[in-house]
Amino acid sequence: MKWRLSVHGAIVVVAISVSSGAVAQSRSNDSATLGQLNNIKVVIERTGGFRQSFFTGSANRSIPVMSVANVVTAREAWESGAWAWSASKRRSFINDRADVSVLALVLAVSAQQRGDKDPADWMPNTGANTCTYLRNWVSVKTKWGLAMDQREFTAVKSVFQSKCSAPATSSSISSPTASTNAMTTTTTNTTAKPVVVGSALALLQTIRVENEYQVGYDRALFEHWRDIDGDGCDSRDQVLKRDSISLPQVDPVNCDVIAGDWVSPYDGARWSNPSDIDIDHVVALKEAWDSGAWAWSAAQRKAFANDTSDSRTLLAVTDSVNQSKSDKDPSNWLPPLQSYTCTYLGNWIAVKVRWNLSMDSSEYGRIKNLLQSTCISLNIAPIPNLPNISGGTTVVTNPASPITNSTVTPNTTSTGTAAQINPGSYCSPEGAIGYYTLSGNTSPTTYVCSKTDASGVPYSGGRARWRRA
């Protein structure tokens, strides 16, 4: 048996009986790690019931001043999904020598300091060690289908992006003069690749801001819960299978999901009966209609209503919470679980960009305010190509030119002129734009006619007022 060691200060990564090319090291393909990370489920951990004896053949064996440890410890694995595994799978995990990412030879003192902590509470103390450690952590969690909690996910993503990712050589967000060609990256591979984007705030500014088209909607115009990919499962059952944190029970005849374990990302509630779960269109069907789907073909609306090709479009959530959301946009509703707010906004932006949907000014302003305050470091995960709707190659197209407060074309009153308004006064229609010059300023400030204040709290009586955009 041959041991190959790649020494990085306190962390010494071990590969047993592998070629030298398999030794973990700094890699230029960091987008692969970020892609894996963004596909990992973010759920609340199951913190009870762990026993080390559930993982027979523990890899934590003492070596003088050194210790062989699982990068993702047995307890961490248990809490993030291994509680649902068989004994043989847990044994395979704890002794996985086929993957260099799984086991690490570390200084005993470092192993003691880390204990069972995840990267939200412990990382190696040097940059090179940190990056290798995080790559391996993401690799192990991806390989074994393990989840992350919100703190862990945020810590891994923020540190990896700030310290480990190579600077992008190009941006997927086109310049204002770019034509409406397909978004591409700098890869020379001709196979269609997901569109990699960065700052949520920058991507938000590529979305059109315009009044909603609020007539003609009918839910029947979006043929939903259909099997559009021909695998025998309709889109509801596909999402139930995908989002279950344990192996779901599925009727083999008609693919009905009978039981599973779900953690609703909107409120953190746990459910085992699929009747307690709604499949939420993150951007509701009516919201999609009002934002541009009114001009789509029936095939496009059907594809949107059943889209499982990007996990941000449809989510398994608590039914009552989904009903409280209804067809509201983020200016009127956010998930009750506040730790999910930024993820929700990122999902909302990604869906709107992918399907080339617009935002009204109230929606845009509320999201922008949250991105600039609560979610300042939010980045958008890779956006896949649109599903093949009509038999040809359908790809994400460049959105309209970036829109900022200085370039937004204001909504107009019935007279066709921008309103000069009194801040705080009642107004209509909701979503209209007005202007008011604050004391001491020479240029006007933009206001929006909204039924909620800038924090999303509804005004009394349900009436709209002028507030700063």
Phi, psi and omega in degrees: 000134186244133180253128175244127185246133173247106190271126176226075178065239184287331183263129176237107185279135186251134167236128183254123179055050177230164177285160182296336180291345182270354182293131181298135180203173178298134184237149177280339183275058182288341178297331177295317178296316179296323177296316176299315183301316184286350176262358179282136178294139175250107184222167175285136182287152175264102191268356183255158170089000183287139168220135181301330182293344176293337180250084183291147180075043182309141181274356182279081182252137185284138170230142181312123182058357180236164179213135174271120186228148171288132178305310170263114187291166180300317180296315180298319178298316179303311186290338183252018171143338184289348176300336181265000183278164171282164178299323181292325178290322177295322178294320178296320180297312187290343182240026184287100179261359182279346184238122182297338183284341192280317184250147177222143174262116187233159172301138183303321182295324178292319178299321179292319180295321181288314184058233179255017183290146172266177185297348175290337184241348179203134170218157174304155190266009174232154188301311182298318178298316183301313183295315178298317181299315182292321176301315181293321179301311180295319180299315180295314182297323179291312183301320185261009176065033181270150182269176170231150170275171187296319180296316179298311181300314182297318181295313181298313184294314183294317181290318182296318181291325184277329187248337193243335184281134175292143178303138181294140179275345177205163180252141177279352179268114189288157176290162182302338182267001183292148177277173182272055173272172180294138175295136178222162172256185185273008180295147178267356177289134182276352177289139181299133180241156174300149178277119181268124180236170184240250187303129177297322181295318178295320180291322177305321185287357174268355185273137178296140174248116182203164178297147178283152177264098195256028178233151170089359183290139172213128182303330180294344178288343177249094181292110189239168185055053178242157175268092185265350179254003172074021181265005178090355180241132176286171188294328177297311181294327177298317180290321177300318178294316183295318188269354176292133181274356171235171179293115184286155174270124187232131174294117185290345183279309185240008176066021174289131176279120186266323182202161178181196176226119183236141172242113182291121182292340183284329183223358178078004182287147179255139180220148176239348179256122183298343178290343177272359186248132167256149171263112185270129164283108184310310167266108187301157183300318179293320177298319177297316178303309183296337186260006177144339183290347175300336181264000183281164170281165177300324180294321178294317180295321177295319179297318179295315185294340183238025189283105173253009181279348171224119189294351179279347184282319183234135181224144174275117186223165176302130187300317182293325178291320177297322179292326178290329177290316181055234181250026183286149172263176185296349175285343182238350181203135171225155181302140178298335176279101189297331180294347180263357186305310184295319177300318180298316179296320177298318178297317182299313180297316182300317180295317182294321178292314184299322183259010175056046178263152182268177171232148169277168189293327179293315177299312181299314182295319180295315179296317181298318179299318180292321179294325182279346182244290186282326190239044189299328183260012184294130174241150181267132179290165181308137180257116182289164172299154175296154176297154179287108189267319188242013178100342177265187178272115180252123183233164176293132178256157179298132175292177177298168180305147180308140182246128176236172180302331183280345184242357180296129173284118187293144169297150184246162174281179181297341179275353178088005179245149179293137185285139166263122196238172172248113182307134177090347181280161178293153184207167172195156355281160176302134181099350179294156180248137176224175184225148177210133180268114181289154180302129179090352180259152177259339179248149183288154175260140182278134176238155179235143176276110188221150176273358179231155174283182185296341178269000179090006180277125182296143173287153181297145178080356179071015181266153181273145177228160174282124174223162181297139181284000000 
